[in-house]
Amino acid sequence: MTARSLADLRKAAGYTQESFVVAFSKMAKHMAVDAAVSVRQLRRWESPDPPLPHSGQQAVIEAMLGIPLVELGFNVPPARTHSDPASGHHEDVDRRQFVVDVGAILGATALPSVRGRRIAASDVQFLQSQVSGLYAIDHSQGGKVAQKAALHVLRQVEKAMTVGSYLERVGRELHTLSGTLHSHLGWIEFDAGRPAQARAACTEALASARLIGDPLLEVRSLDKLSMLAVEQRRPWEAVAAATAARDLAQVHGGPKVRSVVALRLARALSSAGDHAGARRALSLALTWHDRSDKDTDAPRWTASSGQVEVDYATAAWHVETGRPVHAIPFLRSAVTRLGPTYGRNAALYRARLAEVLMKAGEVEEACAEAAASADAARGMASARLVARLRTVAASAALIDTASTRGFLERMRELGVTAKKGWTA
């Protein structure tokens, strides 16, 4: 990887350089690590020839982003491939094990007893730092791994809300955290293949958003509910939720939020058979995307949206209208643009490309893309990804050629059987 990967991961996690420095300080405090960083130092780390952070800084960066320092373009000596400043013990670990360790850090950390005591702003900041870590886990490992950490943080928030005492402002922040976590859990449960739990989590998020009057959290919740409704074959519910999200975004959201909900509306309209309406929504999404470069107030959950999502949604529209060949260049563009930052999504998009290639009759290319997706995804836990690979394998099993036989053998080695699944 290049040194730019640190900047990419920082942005993907929703941090500006200034907010990263603040979050770094909080994480160092929670980890009891003597480490700090300035914006100037961060800029040097993101330069083409970055200086090596000291061991304490390394531990905090890795805990925040879920990626070993050696994978971020730094020249890390073997003795510091992985460091634990608290114990002084050093050992080499692979990326999959490291990210699981991040989940363990989150799962092992808890607020002091809150029963009967005053919940302070510092407690809220601590919980917010835990929520920030969930994004890196989700993108690198998938829903099954992130779900355990997210549920643990949610239990802490709910305990603080129910047995602690707090001022109105703190109470509002706790409700916001609860809604944010439920919305994030909605996505995590969806990725883990549990639609009922995903729907329940999104409904809880929507209730929290309305109780505290947070329109952008409500937009996020409606966006996820629309996505779930599409997958559960409830097209008009999907359209209603996406339309409600669009109406709120027009009043309260910036270009980034409006682009996201326009893409969701396009998917919902297409699932309902309104392909002309979906095409108009796609055009609107592209218009808002072109205006989003200076959208500095966009919420973190929109960080992954951009030209990649526009390309992916355009490809979905072509597939829905029965033209898989037209979808292929858009999917290739999405896979290329996504890069290494979003590991789980990159594997998902490549698997989707394989599905569409198979529909278009490009069997050998489909098998190659599916195999590449499976190789890249080893160590991730994503039910959607497995389902897509199984769909490709099921189609390949009907075609008896040397390439399909080799592909199916490779899938069996990776634990993917030719059982037909659903697609997203």
DACOR-V809828 format. One record per residue. N is the residue number from 1. D_FIRST is the distance of its C-alpha to the first C-alpha in Angstrom with 2 decimals. Layout:
N,D_FIRST
N,D_FIRST
This chain:
1,0.00
2,3.80
3,6.77
4,8.03
5,6.61
6,9.54
7,11.88
8,11.14
9,11.87
10,14.77
11,16.23
12,15.91
13,17.89
14,20.44
15,20.25
16,21.10
17,20.31
18,23.91
19,24.01
20,20.84
21,22.74
22,25.76
23,24.03
24,22.37
25,25.91
26,27.32
27,24.81
28,25.42
29,29.11
30,28.99
31,27.11
32,29.59
33,26.89
34,27.82
35,24.87
36,24.65
37,22.55
38,23.68
39,22.35
40,22.24
41,20.12
42,17.68
43,17.43
44,16.68
45,13.84
46,12.38
47,13.15
48,11.30
49,12.59
50,12.85
51,15.57
52,15.26
53,17.04
54,20.06
55,20.42
56,22.20
57,19.70
58,16.92
59,19.13
60,19.75
61,16.20
62,15.35
63,18.69
64,18.26
65,14.92
66,15.06
67,11.61
68,11.61
69,10.71
70,8.94
71,6.13
72,6.14
73,5.54
74,9.15
75,11.24
76,13.00
77,16.15
78,17.08
79,19.88
80,17.71
81,15.12
82,17.19
83,20.04
84,23.23
85,24.97
86,28.10
87,28.78
88,27.13
89,25.98
90,22.61
91,21.25
92,18.26
93,17.56
94,15.30
95,13.58
96,16.68
97,19.03
98,17.32
99,17.57
100,21.13
101,21.74
102,20.88
103,23.52
104,25.86
105,25.51
106,26.47
107,29.18
108,30.68
109,30.95
110,34.09
111,36.39
112,39.49
113,42.63
114,43.32
115,46.74
116,49.19
117,47.11
118,45.90
119,42.34
120,40.86
121,38.16
122,36.09
123,36.27
124,34.98
125,32.06
126,31.24
127,31.32
128,29.21
129,26.45
130,26.63
131,26.42
132,23.23
133,21.55
134,22.63
135,20.30
136,17.13
137,19.05
138,20.31
139,17.13
140,15.39
141,18.62
142,21.24
143,24.78
144,26.49
145,24.40
146,24.34
147,28.07
148,29.24
149,27.56
150,28.76
151,32.27
152,32.44
153,31.59
154,34.07
155,36.77
156,36.36
157,36.74
158,39.75
159,41.36
160,41.12
161,42.68
162,45.52
163,46.66
164,45.62
165,47.33
166,45.69
167,46.45
168,46.15
169,43.00
170,41.22
171,42.57
172,41.11
173,37.64
174,38.00
175,39.07
176,36.09
177,33.77
178,35.72
179,35.40
180,31.67
181,31.20
182,33.54
183,31.76
184,28.39
185,30.20
186,31.59
187,28.18
188,27.17
189,30.48
190,30.10
191,26.76
192,28.45
193,31.33
194,34.01
195,35.42
196,38.52
197,36.66
198,34.26
199,37.32
200,39.02
201,36.06
202,35.82
203,39.59
204,39.42
205,36.79
206,39.08
207,42.04
208,40.28
209,39.24
210,42.84
211,44.37
212,42.56
213,42.54
214,38.78
215,38.44
216,34.64
217,34.44
218,37.14
219,35.17
220,32.19
221,34.63
222,36.40
223,33.18
224,32.34
225,35.98
226,35.95
227,32.89
228,34.70
229,37.93
230,36.39
231,35.19
232,38.60
233,40.48
234,42.01
235,41.44
236,43.87
237,42.66
238,39.14
239,40.59
240,42.62
241,39.75
242,37.46
243,40.42
244,41.12
245,37.51
246,37.75
247,41.05
248,39.67
249,36.54
250,38.82
251,40.52
252,37.91
253,34.45
254,32.50
255,30.88
256,27.81
257,30.08
258,32.43
259,29.78
260,28.72
261,32.36
262,33.22
263,30.63
264,32.13
265,35.59
266,34.71
267,33.69
268,36.86
269,39.15
270,37.84
271,38.48
272,41.98
273,42.60
274,42.56
275,40.17
276,41.57
277,40.96
278,37.42
279,36.82
280,38.21
281,35.96
282,32.88
283,34.08
284,34.62
285,31.14
286,29.70
287,32.14
288,31.06
289,27.36
290,28.09
291,29.73
292,27.11
293,24.97
294,27.16
295,27.79
296,26.95
297,29.06
298,27.42
299,27.30
300,24.12
301,24.83
302,24.38
303,20.78
304,19.41
305,22.07
306,21.74
307,21.84
308,20.07
309,23.05
310,25.52
311,24.39
312,24.52
313,27.94
314,29.22
315,28.35
316,30.23
317,33.18
318,33.39
319,33.39
320,36.08
321,38.18
322,38.11
323,35.86
324,32.79
325,32.25
326,31.79
327,29.19
328,26.82
329,25.31
330,24.74
331,22.99
332,20.77
333,19.96
334,19.24
335,16.86
336,14.96
337,15.00
338,14.06
339,10.44
340,8.60
341,10.28
342,13.61
343,13.30
344,17.08
345,17.89
346,15.55
347,17.44
348,20.68
349,20.41
350,19.71
351,22.70
352,24.74
353,24.00
354,25.28
355,28.39
356,29.18
357,28.70
358,31.16
359,33.57
360,33.40
361,34.33
362,31.09
363,31.21
364,29.00
365,26.13
366,26.65
367,26.49
368,23.30
369,21.52
370,23.06
371,22.02
372,18.35
373,18.69
374,20.42
375,17.94
376,15.02
377,17.48
378,18.73
379,19.43
380,19.77
381,23.32
382,24.21
383,27.67
384,26.96
385,24.23
386,26.60
387,29.40
388,27.62
389,26.72
390,30.33
391,31.64
392,29.90
393,31.13
394,34.61
395,34.76
396,33.53
397,36.21
398,38.86
399,37.81
400,38.69
401,36.65
402,34.72
403,31.37
404,32.29
405,33.66
406,30.50
407,28.45
408,30.86
409,30.73
410,26.93
411,27.37
412,30.07
413,27.87
414,25.40
415,28.40
416,28.70
417,32.31
418,33.81
419,35.31
420,35.44
421,33.84
422,33.64
423,31.18
424,29.72
